[in-house]
């Protein structure tokens, strides 16, 4: 089968099947062999690996992954792409295509069945509107993952790796950094895709921490506190927590918890790092004993 990293071959197959791009699936197909090779390198794919690919599209990256890995499981939500994938991946016996919504797939079961429960590598070119739920779903379900290497909107990649005090810093930065070490592999301009998106993209690799960088007694509570403090960015941390239906503590308890961090009562959530949010959650846990 022709290499789909070559734009001419991509256009031919799209025309042959009269494939219509669907806005609701955020479909932009990568047509740059250098970027494809960078993604494979960044993910560290070897012949021992099972790779889960989310959103294979017409199979461009799938071909590269199949060459590099032991097996690829590609999950594609758009049933119109399934006949195309049958053709473009016909030469690869180590690819399993699943026509389903990734958020409904039991990835733990796949890792057990196809990889003996060993950590898998995840590679994806994600539609931008669903990046966060997919990445957080993978981390929160405690699926055995070595790393996640994804193409996302440039500003989302920036948000994942910044620290306190910058305007891009928020709940996503904290959540990603709690579970993984983020590293931006490459910036990818719009002309590397068909059709061209309106924004720049970036490939980011999230390498799973063996154990989280902070000790927290209740991670769900910590994330509720984080969400509450960024829901209304303009407000102080104290007001954000007071106003949140997710935070069941009194004004006095919240004031005492913030005071225990040794920060000003008028501090904003965006000034706190992961350690401080963990300390806040631990304070409330201890208080309830």
N, C-alpha and C positions, 0 to 999 in steps of 0.2 A: 504493500500500500504506500502511496506517495506521502512524503513527509509534510504534515500539516503546518509545520513551522514556516513553510513557504507560503506567502500570502496568495499566490496564484492558485495553489492547490486548495486552499481554504475557500476561495471564491468559487472555484469549480464545484466543490461538493455542496456548498450552500445553494448554488444555482440548480444543480442536478436535482436536489430534493425540494426545490422551491421553498426553502426554509424561511419562515417569517420570524424575525427577532421579536421577542415579547418583552415589553417594558416591565411587566409585573415580575419577571424572573431576573431582571437586571442583566441581560445577556450581552457581554462584550467578549469576543474571542481573541485570545492572544496570538499575535502573528510575528513574533520576534524570537529567532532561535537563540540569540545571546541571553535573553531574559529567561527562556525556558531552561537553558543549561545552568544559569545562575541559581534558579530555584532548586533544581535537582542537587546541585552542589551544596547549597545552604542547608537543605534538609538532611544532608549526609546519607542519602539513600544507598544501600548496599544490597548485594544479592541475597542477604539473609533476611531482608526486611519485608514486612507486610505494610503496604501503604494504603491508607484510606484517602481517596480523592473525593472531594465534595464539589459537585458541579463540573463534570468533565466537558460539558458542551458538546463539541463535535469530536472530542477525543485527542486534541492536539497534545496537551501535556500528558495525557494518558499513555500515548505512544512512547514518550520519553521515559515516563515512570516505569513502564513495562520492560523497557530495555535495561533499566538500572536495578530493578528490584526482583524479589522472589515472586511476589504476587501483588496485584492492585485490585482493590475493591472500589469501584467508582459508583457513587450514588448521585443519580440525576433525577430531578423532579419533573422535568418536561418530557412527556411521553412522545412528543414529536421528534425528539432527538434520538430515541432508541433505535429506529431503523438505520439512522446515519451511523451511530456507534457500532452497530452490527457490521457495517461495511468497513469503517475506518480501523476497527480493531480486529478484523477477521484473522490477521496473521499472528495475533498474540493469544497463546493458550493460557497465559497466566493472569488474565483479566476477567473479573466478574463484575457485570454491570447490574445495579439494582435500581429499578425505577420507583423511587420513593422520596418523600420529604425527609431530609437528614434529621430533622428535629423529632421524627417519629421512629427512627431506626434504633434498634438495641445494639449499640456499638460494643458494649461489654460482651454480648453474646458472639458477635463477629470475631472479636479478639480471641475469645476462648476457642471458637470453632476453627479458625483459620491460622491462629498464631500461638496456640497453647497458652493463652493468657499473658504472653510476653508483651512489652510495650510496643505499640504501633506508631508509625509516623503519619501525620496528617498533612496533606497538601491541598490547597484550595485556591481558586480564583473566585472570591466571594462577591455576590451581589451586595452593594453597599448597605442597603437598608436592613440586611439581616446579619451583618457581620457580628455584632455584639451578641445577639441571642445564641448564635451557633458557637462562638468561641467560649462564652460563659457556660453554655450547656455542656460542652466537652469537658471543661475543667470541673464543674460542679458535680457531674455524674461520676467523678473519680474513675473514669475509663483509664486503663493503663496506656499512657501516652509518653513518648520520648520527646517529640517536639511537634509543633504545629507551624508550618511555613505557609503563609497566606499572602495573596495579593489583595490589598484593601485600598480604599481611598487614602490619598497621601495624608490628609489631616487626621484620619482615624489612626494611622500608624504613628503619627506624631503624638497623639493623645495617649497612646498605649505606653510610650516610653518616657514621658516627662515627669518631673518631680514637683513638689509643692511650690506654690507661688507663681507658676506660669499660667497664662490664660487658658492653655489647652488642658491643664491638669483637672482631673475630675474622677468620678466614680469608676470609669473604665480604666484609668491609669492605675488606680489602687487595686482593682480586682485582678487585672492582668499581672501586676507585679507581685501580688500575693502568691499567685500560682506559678509564675514563670519569669524567666529572664528574657526581656524583649531586646531584639537587635534588628535594626533596619538594614536589610541586605542590599537593596537597590531602589532607586526612584525610577519610575516607569512613565514616560510621557504618553499622552493620548494616542499618538500616531502608531503605537505598538499594538493597537487593537482594531478589530472590525466588529461593529461600527465604533467610531471614535467616541469615547466618553467625553463629557464636558469638563472633567476634572483630571488632575494628575493622580497617579496611583503609586503605591510603594509595596515592595515585598518585605514582610517582616517575619522574622523567625522567633517563636516563643518556645524557649527550652524549659521544659517542666522542672521545677525545683524538686529535689529528692524529698526535702521537707520544707514547709513554708518558712520564710525568713523571720517571721515573728511568731511568738507563742500566744495563741488566743484560745480562751476556754469555750467560746461559742462563736464559730465563724459566721453563722447566719445572723446573729445579733450584730456583729461587727459590720456586716454589709448593710444591715438596716440603718445603722447609725451613719454609715458613709452616704447611703442614698439620701437620707433625710438632710444631711448637712450640705449636699450639693443641689438638692431640689430647688432651693431658692438661693442662688449664689450671692445675691446682694445682701442677704441677711447674715447676722452673726451666727456662729455655731449654736449658741444658746437658743436663739429664736428659731433656728431651723429645726432643732431637736424638740423644742416645746410645741411647735406647730404640726409636727408629724404624727399622723394616726398610727404609724408603725412603732413609735417610741413611747412605751407605757409609763414613763417616770414623771414625777412631779417636778415643778419648776425648781424647787429647792434641791432635789436629788441631782438634777441636771447641773445646776450651778456648782454643787459640791464636787461632782465628777470632773467638771472642766477645771475647777480649782486644783484638783489632785494632780493635774498634768503640769501645774506650775506655769500656766499661760494666762494671758489677760482675759477677763470675762467677756471682752468684746471681740475676741479672736474670731476669724472666719474659718469655715471648714477647709477652704483651699490652702490654709497655712499649715495644716497638720499633715504629718507623714503617716505611713502605714503603722509604725511603732506606736504612735500616739493614739490612733484609732483602736489598735489592739488593747492598749492600756485602758482606754475608755470603756471598751466592752468588758474587759476583765474587772474593772471597778464595779460595774453594774452587776456582774455575775457574783462577785464576792458580797456585795451589799444584800443580795437576795438570800444568802445562806442563813 
